[in-house]
Amino acid sequence: MTGSRLLPQALRFLGRRKRVLLKLTGWSLLESAHTFLGGYGVAMALDRGFLAGRTGTGLAWLAVAALAVVIGGLATGGVFRGLADLVEPLRDGLVRRVVTRSLDEALAEPALAADSAVVSRLTNQTEIARDSFAGLVLVARSFVFTSVGALFGLAALSPALLVVVVPPLVTGLLLFLATLAPMAARQHDFLCADEALAAQFGSVAQGLRDVVACGAGAPMAARTHVLIEQEAKAARSLARWASARSLSLGVAGHLPVVLLLVAAPWLRRQGVTAGALLGALTYLTQALLPALHHLMSTLGAAGTRLLVVLGRLSRVPGPRLAVPSPAGTPERPAQAPAHPDVPRVELRAVTFAYGAAAQPVLRGLEVTIEPGEHLAVVGPSGIGKSTLTCLLAGLLEPDEGEVRLHGRPAHAQAGRGAAPSRLRVLIPQQAYVFTGSLYENLLYLCPDGAPRSAVEASSEAVGLGTLVHRLGGFDAQVEPAALSHGERQLIALARAHVSPAPLVILDEATCHLDPAAEARAEQAFAERPGTLIVVAHRISSARRADRILVLDGLTAACGSHQELIDRSPLYRDLVGRWHAEKN
Amino acid sequence: MAPTPRPAPPRNAAQLPPLADASGVLAGTARHSASRIFALFLFSAASAAAAVALPAALGRTLDLLLEDAAGVERALVLCAVLVAAEVLFDALEALVGGATSARTTAWLRRCGADHLLSVAPHRAADRFTPGDLVTRLTGNAAEAGTAPTTAAIGLASVLVPVGGLICLALIDLWLVVVFLAGIPLLALLLRGFARGSSHSVSQYQRVQADIAGRLLEALGGARTVAAAGTAERELARVLAPLSELSAQGRRMWQVYGRASVGSGILVPLLTTMVLAVGGVRLAGGSLSVGDLLAASRYAALAAGLGAVVGQLNSLLRSRAAARRIADMLALPAVRHGGRPLPADGPGRVELRSVTVSRGGAPVLRGVDLVVPGGTTMAVVGRSGAGKSTLAAIAGRLADPDDGVVLLDGVPLTEADPSELRREVGYAFERPVLFGETVGAAIGFGQYEPTAGEIGASARAAGADTFVRLLPGGYAAPLTDAPLSGGELQRLGLARAFAHAGRLLILDDATSSLDSITELHVGRALVHDVRTGTRLLIAHRVSSAARADLVAWVEDGRVRAVGPHASLWEEPDYRAVFADTVRDTGGS
């Protein structure tokens, strides 16, 4: 179970915070004192004051008890400071973990881009963990120190009181502890049923069109009803255990009151005074009963929720991370390759599939791109164009064959820390612009920085000038959400243009620009020294290239526009020349 | 006493009383579990009565014990009975309350899910995101579902503080005076503690949203980050506000701590004040020790009025949740007729002056179109011309705002819904698949085809080869199968082929296929799939060229209908295909 995996982590977490725990204990002891005086003061006020005819003494003892209430209340401030020192680091650690893991996963498989589940993990689930943990610490601590105060008070009034109070208290607590494990299991079942139901609702909501189109409304509703009933069943089972729990509260909290009265004649013979009896009843009803009530209602629900959420957040990353990622591959990052010269890019019999069982996306692809050449790649969507760019950039390793830059495998040159931007840049369709200054954004692919004039020149060249002006210069803050897709693409393009990389790969990086803006940007890259590979969105873009590579499933054709018109039926299809060939 | 089990609740949302606003939804939940709610109220009231009676009984017993008076045994038995009753009724309250909430929530969810499945898909999609719908069906339904329980328990729990106050007055009027005077006095003294709470909470949430925003930015740019090798830098950038989050979090605990100082002190101080006055009265001989015990308990019970306010708060939250559910239930359900389609109809589709608007803008304007039975018609046009809307209208995934659509002479709005779905099939550009396995995903529909039919459909859709390569083949779990866009489309096609009736509508359903597969599927569609009429939304010239007829759509109108070869003479028609080199119209 998750509990056994979490325990060592939890002990380490607490072990590093001994001082905090000590402080928390110190403040909590003041609460014990407040509980102690609450009952003891009442007993004394009665015995030495009101019953003895000394009203002033009685009021004085009650004043002491009231003072203890105030001091105990003020101690709460200290308790909460200690609580913050315990809870905030936990939340920090969880946030750090969620961020690191989701970044790792996204980098390993960029195709499965951001999903909103990450936001839920980051905000919702870490908050559940934070709140449940805080609730547990508060309640468990309060129960322990209140009990200590009350039991000491009972002993101080008369040890005989303990004989009556302790057995039912312990029995009730044991009963409660016995319900804890099954209760946690039911709570777990409930959370699982709830999630299965949410997943079902998710697929109904997401695929409503398909369900209706398939005429599968009735079976879908039936399946949903089954899951709804399962969740309700789990909830009812939880309610049964909650009901059992309130019986154990009866034994631990209510029964001692009755027993105290039943035993009163015997206690009186043991020398227990009327005031002491009243004090004891005060301990039971005003201190122990509420503390027990809080403990029992919190420990079951919050404790299980915390276990489930922590288990989920700290889950060992799945096999997904085993996908070769650039971050993990080269053991010893190669020296930053000091190739000022333009590379020759060679694909030698490249075959690639996502996973062993999947059909290859590319098979036996053979292309050489000469230094300084401008190549366009075209083909239907989903055919493997983006996979090809990842292979060229060294983000993926071919299953068979080789992708070579400068005669060396591309994959080995793309490691972390090697500043791959000195070698090549890849600009995907989803332009990445982050909240920060425009200048920071533009220097993203310049590991060694760049002179301001170069940044200005590149911005002007790709057609970013208007936007720079509108935003208020290079030092202006960029709000990505406030920019259009096209504007974001222009920033990404200027960023690639100013980078030192001699090889630029644009993967539909201009798809949100209008044809004229696209032409200007591509012109700027064509004039920039280096090799240019463009996955083309429009045929006009492809025609600006020296050569065109047509990907069509497992086959590929490469050549000039005219050659391909003659040779490739798909190319004719794509450029809208089907008719010419048909007749 | 136990409510009698009733037969299954009404399953059809259309037959329900109006649930179109929050009050309607809440009233519906109350009606649905009326007898349970009444029982719950009785249990809670009984528990409250026991709780109110107990301090007086305890006090009296204590007095009798201290005086060694007769009748102690009877007094003790009364105390024991009252304690047992309180514990027992509390347990029953927890049991029936939890079960009733679960039952009401399940009922709300069934209504919601059934209703969702009865509306036109685009209406739900226009108003709500899938995530929003899930929130309404899960969290909001649960919150609204607790309303009857909260109301019943809340109403009964008012009895406790009110009863406490009355009993306090019965013991001694001075005690009530002190109690009532003490509340405003203490509240005034403690007011200073609870300040600035909402500010720190909103600051905290702002920083949290900032981190989430940075993370989503970085995740959205994952390819750029991976290519640039800047993962470390991104990690630092996303986590930069974490220290501020921590600071704001600490401030929150501080504020919360100060607030709980107030609430933690108030009740014990009130009780002590009541005890002090009671003590003075005791010394004067007006009160007994037992009265004092009862008085201190009643002061604590009377101070519990704050908890009732909490119940009220939770009812307000339930009401807000009920409103969100009512919003969803207010989507108009699709009305169906019962007319059968003519047997052996060829699948002739006719659109008569069909007009459709979306978001106030016209998408189709007075479209007249006839797809002759048994033919293949391609619909072409630039993106945004209204092709997909036309596809949705033709098979009644949506209804036109004006005009009629007929299938073999029967208006779709009058047709029997289950027969309509059996006769009209759809395949989409991005199909959503359902089922445990790949085979089940192909078989998903009104009826389950045989394994042989599933295999044949998969072959026709060009999916058989890659499905066989999956571990487990057709039994491969759907969630584990890594599917490319093209593979997903082929499974969607196979699903449509396996259930083919007299009309098959392919909405851009071959856009991610390579040209060889596309050709193969195009041929299979004509030769192997048992269907009457085929209507396909196409981007490729080759698809249009293979169709019997092409409907050329422009700006929401049919510009021309005819064979591809004759339309090709028009330069404007040729320009439709020269727009992009990709098949899809951009993202």
Interface residues (C-beta under 8 A of the other chain):
Chain A: G38 V42 A45 L46 G49 F50 L51 G53 T55 G58 L59 L62 A65 A66 V69 V70 G72 G73 L74 T76 G77 V79 F80 R81 L83 A84 V87 E88 P89 R91 D92 V95 R96 V99 T100 S102 L103 D104 A106 L107 P110 A113 A114 S116 V118 V119 L122 T123 R130 A134 D194 L197 A198 F201 G202 S203 V204 A205 Q206 G207 L208 R209 D210 V211 V212 A213 C214 G215 A216 G217 A218 P219 M220 A221 T224 H225 I228 E229 E231 A232 K233 A235 R236 L238 A239 R240 A242 S243 A244 R245 S246 L247 L249 G250 H254 L255 V257 V258 L261 V262 A264 P265 R268 A274 L277 L278 L281 T282 T285 Q286 S325 P326 A327 Y354 G355 A357 A358 Q359 V361 V378 G379 P380 S381 G382 I383 C390 A393 L395 A414 G415 R416 G417 A418 A419 P420 S421 V425 L426 I427 P428 Q429 Q430 A431 Y432 V433 F434 T435 G436 Y444 L445 P480 A492 D507 C511 H512 A536 H537 R538 I539 S541 A542 D552 G553 L554 T555 P569 L570 D573 L574 V575 G576 R577 W578 H579 K582
Chain B: R11 L58 T61 L62 L65 L66 D68 L76 C79 A80 V83 A84 E86 V87 L88 D90 A91 L92 A94 L95 V96 G97 G98 A99 S101 A102 R103 T105 A106 R109 R110 A113 D114 L116 L117 S118 A120 P121 H122 A124 A125 F128 P130 G131 L133 V134 L137 T138 Q208 A209 I211 A212 G213 R214 L215 L216 E217 A218 L219 G220 G221 A222 R223 T224 V225 A226 A227 A228 G229 T230 A231 E232 E234 L235 R237 V238 L239 L242 L245 S246 G249 R250 W253 Q254 Y256 G257 R258 S260 V261 G264 I265 P268 L269 T271 T272 M273 L275 A276 G279 V280 L282 A283 V289 L292 L293 S296 R297 A300 G395 L397 P417 S418 L420 R421 R422 G425 Y426 F428 P431 V432 L433 F434 F444 G445 Q446 T465 F466 L469 L470 P471 P482 S484 G485 G486 E487 Q489 R495 H499 S511 S512 L513 D514 S515 I516 T517 E518 R540 V541 S542 A545 H564 A565 W568 R574 F577 A578 D579 T580 V581 R582 D583 T584 G586 S587
